[in-house]
Amino acid sequence: MRSYFFDLTGYIFIEPNYLYLLLLLPLVVWGLYRVEIKHSPSIKYTNTEANQLDLFSSFVWIYRKLLFAAKIILFVLLVLVLAEPFKHGSDSVKEQEHGVDLIFVLDVSLSMMAMDLKPDRLTSAKNVISNFVSGRNGDRIGLVVYSGEAYSACHKTSDYNLLISTLNEVNGGQLIQGTAIGVGLGTGVAQLYGDTTVSKAIILLTDGSNNTGDVSPMEAAEMAMHENIRVYTIGVGTNGIAPMPDPTPYGVGYYYTQVEIDEDILQTISDKTGGKYFRATDSESLQNIVLEIDKIEKKIHQKNNPKTPISATPQPFLKLILLFIGFILISDIFLFVNNE
């Protein structure tokens, strides 16, 4: 019934349990009918049928039926008002739809081609980020990529198709090689600099340790802290060694390289900014880590942005109630005068 009412009017109910009072409607109709019979204006007397028909007023009879129906409708309207009808579309509700400003800072250095995550680290990270973005609603998300240098591949946006398209195209082939974690993080902070949004976060993914760049990871962490940006860091890669593709004139071969992730610095960055450090050793764990970050951010956003209590908007129903009350009062006066 509620779904049908919403489809018909666009209203939902804040206190829908009051609608159960409509189950009393048959009892109300029966009661009104009994009152109608008991207070009938007719007078019993002996006369011919022709004289009785002359005294019968079809207008008064129709008027009394309308009055009877008006009382039933009035009961229904009172129940609807008790259920606190609410109509979406206010500015306050639209403001609540906006969520987190989030920047992915993605390492695209050559070592991200290692195949300990399937099919490789970079592709696995792209798939996880793409799945995350596809499930968002109301967040503005941006993308920074870095190797020995960094750039903003996509400024924060709610156009997720644009973001995913850009993500699929990025690689580190055109960048100076290296792992400039500080520069990458600093570029992500720059995207959020001066942003007045309460909930701001960066998710930084890397499979190495900082070995180049003019900005150190700790300097970038200080910048993030001053902007109230939480930084979640993810170390991508297995422990020990990992297979790397080795293109040759005879096809793609493989060689093994040592995995060197500076977990201490990643942990420190997250601790300093109120985020958390994770280690992803396979594609599934990377997916689960991003989902966990999503849950953390949702809790923080709800805490920092408590929803404004929804106020009922029953004005149209109240106007109808006044209209029917006025009709009932006028009808009673009319019928009283007519009977006199």
C-alpha positions in Angstrom: 0.0 0.0 0.0 2.8 2.4 0.9 4.6 1.7 -2.4 1.4 2.4 -4.3 0.8 5.6 -2.4 4.4 6.7 -3.2 4.0 6.0 -6.9 0.7 7.9 -6.9 1.7 11.0 -4.8 5.5 10.9 -4.3 5.1 10.8 -0.5 6.7 8.4 1.9 5.9 8.1 5.6 8.3 8.8 8.6 6.0 6.9 11.0 4.4 4.3 8.7 3.1 2.2 11.7 0.2 4.6 12.1 -1.2 3.4 8.8 -2.3 0.3 10.6 -5.1 2.5 11.9 -6.7 2.2 8.5 -7.6 -1.3 9.4 -10.3 0.3 11.6 -11.9 1.9 8.5 -14.6 -0.8 8.2 -15.5 -0.2 11.9 -15.6 3.6 11.4 -17.9 3.2 8.3 -20.2 0.9 10.3 -20.3 3.3 13.3 -21.1 6.3 11.0 -23.8 4.3 9.3 -25.4 3.4 12.7 -25.3 7.1 13.7 -26.8 8.0 10.3 -29.7 5.6 10.8 -30.3 6.6 14.4 -30.4 10.4 13.6 -32.4 10.1 10.4 -34.5 13.2 9.9 -37.5 11.2 8.7 -40.7 11.1 10.7 -42.9 8.0 10.9 -46.5 8.7 10.0 -49.4 7.1 8.1 -49.9 8.6 4.7 -50.2 7.7 1.1 -47.1 6.7 -0.9 -47.8 9.6 -3.3 -47.7 12.2 -0.4 -44.4 10.6 0.9 -42.8 10.9 -2.5 -43.8 14.6 -2.6 -42.1 15.2 0.7 -38.9 13.4 -0.4 -36.0 15.6 -1.5 -33.4 13.9 -3.7 -31.0 16.9 -3.2 -31.0 16.4 0.5 -30.6 12.7 0.2 -27.5 13.1 -2.1 -26.2 15.8 0.2 -26.3 13.5 3.2 -24.5 10.8 1.2 -21.7 13.3 0.4 -21.5 14.2 4.0 -21.2 10.6 5.0 -18.4 10.1 2.5 -16.7 13.3 3.7 -16.5 12.0 7.2 -14.8 8.7 6.0 -12.3 10.7 3.9 -11.6 12.9 6.9 -10.7 9.8 9.0 -8.3 8.6 6.3 -6.6 12.0 6.0 -6.1 12.2 9.8 -4.4 8.8 9.8 -2.1 9.9 6.9 -1.1 13.0 8.9 -0.3 10.9 11.9 2.0 8.8 9.7 3.9 12.0 9.0 4.0 12.1 5.2 7.3 13.3 3.7 8.2 14.2 0.1 11.7 14.0 -1.2 13.2 16.9 -3.1 14.3 19.4 -0.5 17.7 21.1 -0.7 18.7 19.6 2.6 18.3 16.1 1.3 20.3 16.9 -1.8 23.2 18.2 0.3 23.3 14.9 2.2 23.9 13.0 -1.0 27.4 14.3 -1.3 30.0 12.0 0.3 33.7 11.7 0.5 36.4 13.5 -1.6 38.8 10.7 -2.4 42.1 10.5 -4.4 43.7 7.3 -5.5 47.5 7.7 -5.7 48.7 4.8 -7.9 52.3 3.6 -8.3 52.8 2.8 -12.1 56.6 2.1 -11.9 58.0 -0.8 -13.8 58.0 -3.1 -10.8 54.2 -2.9 -10.8 54.3 -5.3 -13.8 55.3 -8.1 -11.4 53.0 -11.1 -11.7 52.6 -12.2 -8.1 49.2 -10.6 -8.3 47.1 -11.8 -11.3 47.6 -10.9 -14.1 50.0 -8.4 -12.7 50.1 -5.8 -9.9 49.1 -2.8 -11.9 46.2 -4.5 -13.7 45.0 -6.0 -10.5 45.1 -2.6 -8.8 43.2 -1.0 -11.8 40.5 -3.7 -11.6 40.0 -3.1 -7.8 39.9 0.7 -8.2 37.5 0.4 -11.1 35.1 -1.9 -9.1 35.3 0.5 -6.1 34.5 3.5 -8.3 31.6 1.8 -10.0 29.9 1.2 -6.7 30.1 4.8 -5.5 27.3 7.4 -5.3 27.8 11.0 -4.3 31.6 10.9 -3.9 34.1 12.9 -5.9 37.1 10.7 -6.8 40.4 11.6 -8.4 43.4 9.8 -9.7 47.2 10.6 -9.3 49.8 8.3 -10.9 53.5 8.3 -10.1 56.7 6.6 -10.8 59.9 8.7 -10.5 57.6 11.7 -11.0 53.8 12.2 -10.6 50.9 13.9 -12.3 47.1 14.2 -11.8 45.6 11.9 -14.3 42.0 12.8 -13.4 41.0 15.7 -11.1 38.4 14.7 -8.5 35.0 14.2 -10.2 31.7 12.4 -9.9 31.9 11.5 -13.6 32.9 7.9 -12.9 32.9 6.8 -16.5 35.5 9.4 -17.3 37.6 8.4 -14.3 37.5 4.7 -15.1 38.3 5.4 -18.8 41.4 7.4 -17.7 42.4 4.7 -15.2 42.4 2.0 -17.9 44.8 4.1 -20.1 47.5 5.1 -17.5 50.9 3.4 -17.4 54.3 4.4 -16.4 55.9 4.1 -19.8 56.2 7.9 -20.3 57.4 8.7 -16.8 60.8 8.9 -15.3 61.4 5.6 -13.6 61.7 5.3 -9.8 59.3 5.3 -6.9 58.6 8.9 -5.7 56.1 8.1 -2.9 56.5 11.6 -1.4 55.9 13.4 -4.8 52.9 11.1 -5.5 51.3 11.7 -2.1 52.0 15.4 -2.3 50.3 15.6 -5.7 47.3 13.9 -4.2 47.2 16.4 -1.3 47.4 19.2 -3.8 44.1 18.0 -5.4 42.4 18.3 -2.1 44.2 21.5 -0.9 41.7 24.1 0.4 38.8 21.7 -0.1 36.0 22.5 2.5 34.6 19.0 2.3 34.6 17.4 5.8 35.5 13.9 4.6 38.8 13.8 2.7 40.9 10.8 2.1 43.8 9.4 0.0 44.4 5.8 -0.9 48.1 5.3 -1.8 49.2 2.1 -3.5 52.9 1.2 -3.9 55.1 -1.9 -4.3 58.4 -0.3 -3.4 60.2 2.2 -1.2 60.8 5.9 -1.8 64.0 6.3 -3.8 63.6 9.6 -5.7 61.7 12.9 -5.7 62.0 16.4 -4.2 59.3 15.8 -1.5 59.9 13.2 1.1 57.0 10.9 2.2 57.0 12.5 5.7 56.8 16.0 4.2 53.9 14.9 2.2 52.3 13.3 5.2 52.7 16.6 7.1 50.9 18.4 4.3 48.0 15.8 4.4 47.8 16.1 8.2 47.4 19.9 8.0 44.6 19.5 5.4 42.8 16.9 7.6 43.3 14.3 4.9 43.4 10.7 6.0 45.9 8.6 4.1 45.4 4.9 3.7 48.5 3.1 2.4 48.6 -0.2 0.7 51.8 -2.2 0.1 51.2 -4.3 -3.0 53.2 -7.5 -3.5 54.1 -10.9 -2.0 56.9 -11.4 0.5 60.3 -12.5 -0.9 60.6 -12.5 -4.6 58.2 -12.0 -7.5 58.2 -12.9 -11.2 58.7 -10.1 -13.7 58.0 -10.2 -17.5 61.2 -10.1 -19.6 60.5 -9.3 -23.3 63.0 -10.9 -25.7 63.2 -11.2 -29.5 61.9 -14.8 -29.0 59.0 -13.9 -26.8 58.2 -12.9 -23.2 60.4 -14.6 -20.6 60.5 -14.2 -16.9 63.0 -13.3 -14.2 62.6 -12.9 -10.5 63.1 -9.7 -8.5 63.2 -9.0 -4.8 60.1 -7.4 -3.2 61.2 -4.3 -1.3 58.3 -2.5 0.3 59.1 0.1 3.0 56.3 -0.9 5.3 57.6 1.3 8.2 57.3 4.5 6.2 53.8 3.5 4.9 52.7 2.7 8.4 54.0 6.0 9.7 52.2 8.0 7.0 48.9 6.3 7.9 49.4 6.7 11.6 50.2 10.4 11.3 47.2 11.2 9.2 44.6 9.0 10.9 44.5 6.4 8.2 45.6 2.8 8.2 48.3 0.6 6.6 47.5 -2.6 4.7 49.5 -5.3 2.9 48.0 -6.9 -0.2 49.8 -10.2 -1.1 47.3 -11.3 -3.8 44.4 -9.8 -5.9 41.8 -11.0 -3.4 43.4 -9.4 -0.4 43.8 -6.2 -2.4 40.0 -6.2 -3.1 39.2 -6.9 0.5 41.5 -4.1 1.7 39.8 -1.5 -0.5 36.3 -2.7 0.7 37.5 -2.4 4.3 38.7 1.2 3.6 35.3 1.9 2.1 33.6 0.7 5.3 35.9 2.8 7.4 35.3 5.9 5.4 31.5 5.5 5.4 31.5 5.3 9.2 33.7 8.4 9.5 31.4 10.2 7.0 28.3 9.3 8.9 29.9 10.4 12.2 31.1 13.8 10.8 27.9 14.4 8.7 25.0 13.3 10.9 21.8 13.4 8.8 19.4 16.3 9.6 16.2 14.8 11.0 13.6 14.6 8.3 10.7 16.8 8.9 7.2 15.8 7.9 5.6 17.8 5.1 1.8 17.3 5.6 0.7 20.8 4.5 -1.4 19.5 1.5 -3.1 16.9 3.8 -3.8 19.6 6.5 -5.4 21.8 3.9 -7.6 18.9 2.7 -8.6 18.2 6.4 -9.6 21.8 6.9 -11.6 21.7 3.7 -13.5 18.6 4.7 -14.1 19.9 8.2 -15.5 23.1 6.7 -17.7 21.0 4.4 -19.0 18.9 7.2 -19.9 21.9 9.5 -21.6 23.7 6.7 -23.5 20.6 5.7 -24.7 20.0 9.2 -25.9 23.6 9.4 -27.7 23.3 6.0 -29.4 20.1 7.0 -30.5 21.5 10.3 -32.0 24.5 8.7 -33.6 22.4 6.0 -35.2 20.1 8.6 -36.6 23.1 10.4 
